[in-house]
Amino acid sequence: MNSQNPKTWSNNLKEQTRNIIEEMSVFTPEGKIYFKNIDGRNSFLFVSDLVESNLVLHNCLDENEYEFETAEALIDSGWVID
């Protein structure tokens, strides 16, 4: 574990997340991909946004949105595929 941030996702889960975003390899019937954050938040990404290279997560509980430039920035912020 990282001594600065003891809570972290497994390298395997991070790699899965990276692959799904970069390869656009997951498509769901409802058009959303769900994510979870190490701090307990849950969000989703519209597949249509992913196709347009827009990494905008929408919080599942409120109107908050989280925008990222890259898959790595999203993962570094504690988000992974749920």
N, C-alpha and C positions, 0 to 999 in steps of 0.2 A: 504494500500500500504506500501511497504517497504521504509523506509526513506532514506536508502543508495542507492537504485536503484528504483526510482519511476516507471519505466516501467517494467511490469511483465505480464506474461500470467496468465490466470485464473487457479485455482487449478484443475478444471474440464478438461481443455485442457492438462495440464501437466499429469494428470492421464490417459487420453486417449492415449497420446503419450507413456507413460510407459507401458500400457497394450498392445498396438500394437507391441512394440518392444519385450517385454518379452514373449508374447503369439504367436508372428508371425501370427497375426489374420487378416492381410490385404494382399491380393494378387491382383495385378493389371495386366491388359492385356499386358501392356508394360514392366512389370517387375521392376517398380520403385515406390518408396514411396516418396512423396514430403514433405519437411519440410520448415518452415520459422523461421527466427531468429528475436528476439525482435529489433535488429538493422536494419532490412529491407532486409537482405540477404535471398536468396532462394537457396535451394539445394535439392538433391535427394539421396536416398539410393537404391542401387540395391537389390531387394528381394533375389537374389542369395547370396549376401554378408550377409544379415541378417540370412539366413538359416545356413550359416557357422559361425555365431556369430561374424562377422566383422562389426563393426559400423563405416563405412566410408561414410561420406556425401560428395557429389560432388557438387561444386558450379554450379549453372545453367548458370552463365555468363562467367566464366573463368575456368582455369585448377586447381584452388585451391581445396584441399581436407581437410576435418576435420575428424580426427580419434578419437574415444572415447572408453574407456574401458568398460563403463557401460551405461545403459539407463539414469541413474541418472546424470552421468557426462555430457551427451548430453543435458539434460534438464537444468542442472545448468549453461550451457554455453549459454542459451537463445534459444535453438532450441525446436520446437514442431511440431507436425504433421500439415500439411497444408490441 
